[in-house]
Every structure is written in C-alpha cells, then in structure tokens.
C-alpha cells in the first residue's frame, strides 16, 4: 500500500504532494515482469499518474498518462482514479540497455526522447480533457513539469524515482510534485527553489526511511507547512467480464459474427493485470446481437 501525503504552506501559496510508491511499483514488476529499466520508466509514469490523479475533484474522475515515443519500450500508459489508485501497462516489458553516462538506468533511452506525453482527464463531461505535449527529455519527471507549465500554466517541480535491486525487486520508489499558486510572491518562489536544490534524490530518501511527511516538510521548509490530507493508494485494476463484453461489442456485429463462426473460444487478456476472460462462440454470437451493424 502506498502512502500519499500533501502539505500546504501557511499562506496557501504553495503545496507539496509526496508519494511512497514502493508497493505500487513492486506490483508493476510482479505483474508485467519488467526488466530493471522498464520497471523504473513505467514506475515513474505510474507514480506521476497517482500524484496527478489525486488532485482531481470528482469521486468518479480519472486521469490517464500516455507516452508514445521512439524508445524500445514502446507505448507506456498509466491510469489513476481520484484517490490515487493506479494501473499501468507497457508495450515491451523487457528492454536491456547499458547504464547512462551518470551510471544510472537509462530510462530516457528505453522510453525515447522523440515523442509525446498525453494527459487525459475524464471528469464526467461529454468529452474528456486532452493535453498533448512533445517530450523534453523522456525522463518523465521533467516532462510532467513541462506539461503543467505549457498546458495549465502552473509553475511545477516534479521528481520521480525508482531504485531497482540486483534481483530486479524494487528497493524504493516514489516522487513528489510541488506547485505554486498564482499569488505566490518572489520570496516564496526563492524558498521553494532553494529547498528543491538542496533535496537528494527522492528514491534515496525513501530507501533510507525518510517519510513522505518529512519530505513534504523539507520541500516547504520556511513556509510553515501544514497537513492538507493523506491517502493510501494501491495498484488496482478495475477490469471485469462486463467491461470486457463492452469492449467486444464495440468492435461491431460483423466482426463478432466472423469470430463466432470460427467455432473457437475467444480469449481476451487485460493489459493492466494479465487476467484472462474466455468467451465461447455462443457467447460471442449473443454479444453480436447487441452490437452495431457498422
């Protein structure tokens, strides 16, 4: 279970959200059997999705982050609800690359540097909000901060980190987002910049046992931080047989009848959790009756 903690400065001009996501990213490695660099990349995106999803107002709101780039990992997707619960998937879970020039996992090499980050917010309106920006680094944290700067005009600092052990297990994982509200003055901005510059990597802090509360206090030091709220997000896939039936119906009557005519069971596997749903030819025929003729 993750630990998400949010604090706000005494004057309300800045807030910090910090997530300890070791359990969440460990579940990603377990479900998708990712190589070390993909665990780090998909883990970072999933941590960002949890932090951003928790900012949504409506109980049924959801947020999707999708990276489409030129790296060997292919497409990366992470989905969060408004309580920070997340699920994620990747096209190619196993990518092997040498360490980067800093001696660390080459996340940007696996993800790619030429591509886009899409942010989709489903807030129950007729059409979801969609923001798409070019990647600036492929390291993900910088790309998330750039999204906020370009698409929402909110000054944001984002840090994301995953430490993978030699046996591919997750030693630590987490991240933070710090945002300034429009009325933040220059003094507040200077303090935040100083605090962020003094921060050690968030994954290293969490690995040493530093708590999300303590990290939030570090980020807002000098601004009299107060607790805003907290949560315990988990990796949770909300797939079901009913949802899978709706997906099948969406492919249309003609295609479903063609599948049923083959006389074989149809297996549909969830990309997010790996669960298999099996439908007999008779069940496919029944679904075809309720599908569109187009």
Steps between C-alpha positions, in 0.01 A plus 500: 500500500634841408512806722403832342531814712423861408599814686431868432686814603346714775401771251363246249735609222679166453426135559693174481374149430733210583444131426680194633416252222726201573206259527335640187812469283578157648159389374585636154819290492310195624211529251688608188835327573683812391874534455673746734491801268134444408409460867660840556333665200150358542535546875575870461203553269271312739619704800431821305152375407419427865616844615313677220186286526472577871464867409173433315186628671223258402470157661461329161761708319800326344831599342704321235864568413623357170846522349546422132866531407780342301652290781507118500250481791226617264184660636471556876159559663404574860146561627399645837172562677437799726625307805838441340441130430681406181552242228750503214635308203781512245536361148838335556564412866853369445762743370871462573721809468840599639501753785495867398794739533408559868520130576124470544223312319449658159128578528510759222669245275227244565210747477640710218564871471305570182130462570206635697347496845120499498298590810133397488264611778155338503288716730158378398449758226394419146860501383810440712772765524803402292835675511788381282853641516833397346738318732785715626720224642329162523599491869128557579528735800621788283230417247226516765628837625510624141138388448386712793702800379367483143147362530388630840738792560575374852863532618584144603795300623477122458740229615449127442728215593519121506789301650521146359706237683730250330231230521259736314294563813411859588707647784312829509275707279324832531476856392375846573328793334534857629275767354473874545167679493463823297537729803833348615753782549867508406608411854292181489641411160857554621442280805353218291788517253753487784325207668471300177865564412604362839293182463669165447334252259155409630560127451816521713315685776220244505752213497655648816162506674417868458120531500278689254411737786866579561568550129203739472638696797838521325340630181296767684758582767478868595137524388337357813351190334178347628350162414243522223396134473634148451404176330613140452485432124552152359554334162146408405360377171126547459457262208201263504317260271230763446754762391664246270161424341455871426839509330407201285163653407682816389678314217168458319251233403671387181835437668341319795302269271819422310674411828207283612497317165853374564353276770779563751508657844612862500750606768537865598790593727504819709811707423506646851477189721535201267164347585348286223133503402379210284189519280344203319376535138144501639583790732663693215187445287286636780720809529472550122124534534547813709779648288478765232480384137770747399 
